[in-house]
Amino acid sequence: MSKRAKVDGGRLEFIPPQMPTLVEQPPESEEWVHEAELDGYRTQIIIDKGGVHLYSKSGRDWTTKYWPIALAVELSCRAAILDGEVIVSGERGTPGSPELEATIWNEPSRLVFVAFDILHLDGRNLAPLPLLQRKQALRQLVEPGVGKIQYSEHFEGDALSVFRAIEKIGLNGVISKRADSRYRSGPSRTWLKARYSRKPISNC
């Protein structure tokens, strides 16, 4: 599969996702921003002349499995590629992965897509832009709030404080991303994943 979005008769191609590298602790440098690690299925939404399609991280078309999300996509654009995660919200709004597979088959109306990146918008390839510019474009397209298509907020500042706060609300960890990084398919050192463990976190 192509690593760049190409248009073929008005159709956009799937872009293999950028994948974070697992680390013990999130980076402390101010060059990084942080997002909650969502416990769901990595998914890409493509909007073009062919309609709305949802793809797994390997490029399989899962539109039929995620049909309530596909029907809910009403964004102010002609064409776009969104990168994100399909989750099922728990009672307090936190993801509950043990429920996800059962929900897909039994209660698909409970599925939610949380968008954290945008790679293409109305004929423009956004992948070479810095992360924060892409996030700004995404936030203008997907307004924060509730609904089936949600925006994933990022956090700046003390990485360990963010890490602890995320753990307290029951999530698994944090994804740290370089604020100035472009989007590149495959394993990446500009996206880092730190998962919570029961071992104390040292400030040293």
N, C-alpha and C positions, 0 to 999 in steps of 0.2 A: 504493500500500500504506500501511496505517496505520503511524504512527511510535510507536504505543503498543500494548502487548500487550493484545489483547481476547479474551475468551472467548466462543465461539459454540458452545453445546451441549457444553461441556467441551473445546473445541479452542482452542489459542493461535495467534495470528497471528505471522508473521515480522515482526521489527523491523529496518528498514534499519540497517546498522552505523554506528557512529561511526568516522570516518576521520581519521588523524593528518595534520598538516601537516609537510611536509619542511623541515628546517632544517639549517644547516651543523654546529652543535654542540649537544649536549644542554644544557638549562638547568641552572645551578649552584645555584639557590635550594633551600633545604630544603623548600619546599612541594611539590617534585616527587619522585616515585619512578620507578624505571627497570626495564624488562624487556628481555630479548633480543628482537631482531627475528627472527621465525621465517620461514624461506624456504619457504612453502607456500601453500595456498589458504585464504583467509578463509572460515570456515564457522560456521553457527549450528545448534546442536542444540536441538530443541524436543521436550519430553517432556510428553505429556498423555494424555487418555483415548483418543486415536486411536493411541497408541503412540509410537514414536521416529521423528523425521524430521530429516534433515540438509539444510540449505539453503546455496546459494552466497551470496556477498555481494550478488548482484543479486536474490536471492529465489527462484532456481530450486531445485526439489526434486531433490537429488542423493543421496537415500537409497539408491537402487539402486547408484550408483557406489561409495558408501562402506558397502556392506552389512556388512563385518566390524566396523566401528565401531558401527553401529546395533545389531547383535546383542550387542555387548560392553557396552552401556549398562545398568548395574545399579546405580542410585543410590538412596539412601534418601529418595526424594521421590515425590509423586504427580504434580507438574507443575513444569516448570522451563524456562527459556530460557538456554542457555549460549552465550557468544561465544568464539570461539577460532580455531585454525588447524589444518588437516589437513596433516601432514607425513609424510615417510618418514625413519626414523632411519638414519643412516649407521653405519659400523663403530664409531665412538667415540661414538655417540649424538647426533651433530650432524646437523641437517637436510641433505639432499642434493637440492636442487630439480631438477637435471637428471634425476634418477631418478623424479620424482613422477608425471609423466603416464604413463610406461611402467608404473610400479607400479600405478596405478589400474586399468589394463587387464589386466596380466599377473600381478601379485602383490599383489592388494588386501589380503591378510592382513598385509602389512607396514605398512599405514597406521596412523597414530596421530593422535588428536585431543588437542591441547593447549589447555586452557581457561584463559582469562585474565580473564573477566568473567562475571557472572551478572546477568540482567535481570529475572527473574521466579522466584519460588519458592513453590509451594503456595498460589496465590491472592494473593500479595503482589507488587506492582510494586516492584522494587528499584532501578529506574533513577534515581529522585530522590535516592537515598542517596549519601553521599560514597564515592569510589572505594575507600578502605581498608575501609569497612564492607562493601561488596560483595565485596571480595577475602576478607574474613574468612568471610563466608557461603559463598563458593565453596570455600574451603579446608576447611571443615567437611563439605562435600558430596563433594568430589573430593580424596582424600588424596594428598599428594605421593608420588612413587615411580614405578615402572615400570608398564606396562600400556597398554591401548589408549586409556584416558581419563586424561590426566595434567593436573596443576596447574602453571601457569606462575608460578614464583616472581618476586617483585619485589625490588629492591635500593634501599636508601636510602644517603644520604651523597654522597661525591665523585663527581659525574657523569662526569668525565673518566677517573677510575680505572675505573669500571664500563665505560665505553666501550672503553678499552684492553683490559681483561680479556676482554670479549666478542669483540673483534677477534682476540685471540690464539687463541681456540678455534675460529676459522674461521667465525663468523657475520657477517652483513652490517652490523649496526648495532644501535641501541638505540631503543626506544620509551619516551619520557618522558611521564608522566601526572601531572597535578595530583592530589595526595592527597585533596583535598577536593571534587573535581569530580563532578558528576552525569553520567549517561550521556545524550548527545544524539546523535541520528542525524545523519549527514552530516559534512561537513568541520568540523574542530575545531581550535581553538588551545589547548585544554587537553590534547590528545594531540599530541606532537611526535615526529617521526621523524628521527634523525640517522644517516646511513650513513657507514661507514668509507671514507676515501679514502687514497691513498698520500701525500698531503701531510702534513707534520708538524703535529701538534696543538699549538697554543701555549697556554700558561697565562696569557698577557697579556690 
